[in-house]
Amino acid sequence: AKKVEPEPEPQPEPVAEKTAEEIHHDDVEMSEKLLPETVNCVLCRNSLKLNEEEQDKGVYFCPYCNREVDHIHDAD
């Protein structure tokens, strides 16, 4: 005679709900600027004052090297 194993209890599925902490963290990230108000151009190292849009995007125009600079990707 075969021994019948009892069926294991089905585990409840983990519910993919965000905790209040995670939701708050997302809000902070949305309002956070990519760059501060003043940066040094990654190409020519001159100090630049950025407007809100440039701070948000991380891309700015440098009048010294006359180029559009992507602060994150051009830093290499």
Rosetta constraint file for C-alpha pairs under 8 A:
AtomPair CA 18 CA 22 HARMONIC 5.90 0.50
AtomPair CA 18 CA 23 HARMONIC 6.26 0.50
AtomPair CA 19 CA 23 HARMONIC 6.36 0.50
AtomPair CA 20 CA 24 HARMONIC 6.09 0.50
AtomPair CA 21 CA 25 HARMONIC 6.11 0.50
AtomPair CA 22 CA 26 HARMONIC 6.33 0.50
AtomPair CA 23 CA 27 HARMONIC 6.51 0.50
AtomPair CA 24 CA 28 HARMONIC 6.39 0.50
AtomPair CA 25 CA 29 HARMONIC 6.34 0.50
AtomPair CA 26 CA 30 HARMONIC 6.28 0.50
AtomPair CA 27 CA 31 HARMONIC 6.52 0.50
AtomPair CA 28 CA 32 HARMONIC 6.07 0.50
AtomPair CA 32 CA 56 HARMONIC 7.82 0.50
AtomPair CA 33 CA 55 HARMONIC 5.64 0.50
AtomPair CA 33 CA 56 HARMONIC 4.84 0.50
AtomPair CA 33 CA 57 HARMONIC 7.98 0.50
AtomPair CA 34 CA 55 HARMONIC 5.64 0.50
AtomPair CA 34 CA 56 HARMONIC 5.24 0.50
AtomPair CA 34 CA 57 HARMONIC 6.52 0.50
AtomPair CA 34 CA 58 HARMONIC 5.58 0.50
AtomPair CA 35 CA 39 HARMONIC 7.51 0.50
AtomPair CA 35 CA 54 HARMONIC 7.82 0.50
AtomPair CA 35 CA 55 HARMONIC 4.64 0.50
AtomPair CA 35 CA 56 HARMONIC 6.78 0.50
AtomPair CA 35 CA 58 HARMONIC 5.86 0.50
AtomPair CA 36 CA 50 HARMONIC 7.74 0.50
AtomPair CA 36 CA 55 HARMONIC 6.26 0.50
AtomPair CA 37 CA 49 HARMONIC 5.72 0.50
AtomPair CA 37 CA 50 HARMONIC 5.17 0.50
AtomPair CA 37 CA 51 HARMONIC 6.99 0.50
AtomPair CA 37 CA 52 HARMONIC 7.83 0.50
AtomPair CA 37 CA 55 HARMONIC 6.60 0.50
AtomPair CA 38 CA 47 HARMONIC 6.80 0.50
AtomPair CA 38 CA 48 HARMONIC 5.49 0.50
AtomPair CA 38 CA 49 HARMONIC 4.45 0.50
AtomPair CA 38 CA 50 HARMONIC 5.93 0.50
AtomPair CA 39 CA 47 HARMONIC 5.70 0.50
AtomPair CA 39 CA 48 HARMONIC 5.40 0.50
AtomPair CA 39 CA 49 HARMONIC 6.64 0.50
AtomPair CA 39 CA 50 HARMONIC 7.54 0.50
AtomPair CA 40 CA 44 HARMONIC 7.91 0.50
AtomPair CA 40 CA 45 HARMONIC 4.92 0.50
AtomPair CA 40 CA 46 HARMONIC 5.20 0.50
AtomPair CA 40 CA 47 HARMONIC 4.29 0.50
AtomPair CA 40 CA 48 HARMONIC 5.87 0.50
AtomPair CA 41 CA 45 HARMONIC 4.60 0.50
AtomPair CA 41 CA 46 HARMONIC 5.43 0.50
AtomPair CA 41 CA 47 HARMONIC 6.34 0.50
AtomPair CA 41 CA 48 HARMONIC 6.71 0.50
AtomPair CA 41 CA 62 HARMONIC 6.88 0.50
AtomPair CA 41 CA 69 HARMONIC 7.58 0.50
AtomPair CA 41 CA 71 HARMONIC 7.46 0.50
AtomPair CA 42 CA 69 HARMONIC 7.66 0.50
AtomPair CA 42 CA 71 HARMONIC 6.37 0.50
AtomPair CA 42 CA 74 HARMONIC 6.75 0.50
AtomPair CA 42 CA 75 HARMONIC 5.49 0.50
AtomPair CA 43 CA 65 HARMONIC 7.55 0.50
AtomPair CA 43 CA 69 HARMONIC 7.80 0.50
AtomPair CA 43 CA 74 HARMONIC 7.52 0.50
AtomPair CA 43 CA 75 HARMONIC 7.52 0.50
AtomPair CA 44 CA 64 HARMONIC 7.37 0.50
AtomPair CA 44 CA 65 HARMONIC 6.58 0.50
AtomPair CA 46 CA 64 HARMONIC 7.29 0.50
AtomPair CA 48 CA 62 HARMONIC 7.40 0.50
AtomPair CA 50 CA 54 HARMONIC 5.71 0.50
AtomPair CA 50 CA 55 HARMONIC 6.07 0.50
AtomPair CA 50 CA 60 HARMONIC 7.19 0.50
AtomPair CA 51 CA 55 HARMONIC 6.24 0.50
AtomPair CA 52 CA 56 HARMONIC 6.13 0.50
AtomPair CA 53 CA 57 HARMONIC 6.14 0.50
AtomPair CA 54 CA 58 HARMONIC 5.62 0.50
AtomPair CA 54 CA 59 HARMONIC 5.45 0.50
AtomPair CA 54 CA 60 HARMONIC 5.27 0.50
AtomPair CA 55 CA 59 HARMONIC 7.42 0.50
AtomPair CA 58 CA 70 HARMONIC 6.11 0.50
AtomPair CA 58 CA 71 HARMONIC 5.63 0.50
AtomPair CA 58 CA 72 HARMONIC 6.92 0.50
AtomPair CA 59 CA 68 HARMONIC 6.99 0.50
AtomPair CA 59 CA 69 HARMONIC 5.53 0.50
AtomPair CA 59 CA 70 HARMONIC 4.37 0.50
AtomPair CA 59 CA 71 HARMONIC 5.89 0.50
AtomPair CA 60 CA 68 HARMONIC 5.69 0.50
AtomPair CA 60 CA 69 HARMONIC 5.31 0.50
AtomPair CA 60 CA 70 HARMONIC 6.63 0.50
AtomPair CA 60 CA 71 HARMONIC 7.59 0.50
AtomPair CA 61 CA 66 HARMONIC 7.02 0.50
AtomPair CA 61 CA 67 HARMONIC 5.68 0.50
AtomPair CA 61 CA 68 HARMONIC 4.31 0.50
AtomPair CA 61 CA 69 HARMONIC 5.88 0.50
AtomPair CA 62 CA 66 HARMONIC 5.43 0.50
AtomPair CA 62 CA 67 HARMONIC 5.47 0.50
AtomPair CA 62 CA 68 HARMONIC 6.27 0.50
AtomPair CA 62 CA 69 HARMONIC 6.75 0.50
AtomPair CA 63 CA 67 HARMONIC 7.06 0.50
AtomPair CA 69 CA 74 HARMONIC 6.63 0.50
AtomPair CA 70 CA 74 HARMONIC 5.40 0.50
AtomPair CA 70 CA 75 HARMONIC 7.88 0.50
AtomPair CA 71 CA 75 HARMONIC 6.04 0.50
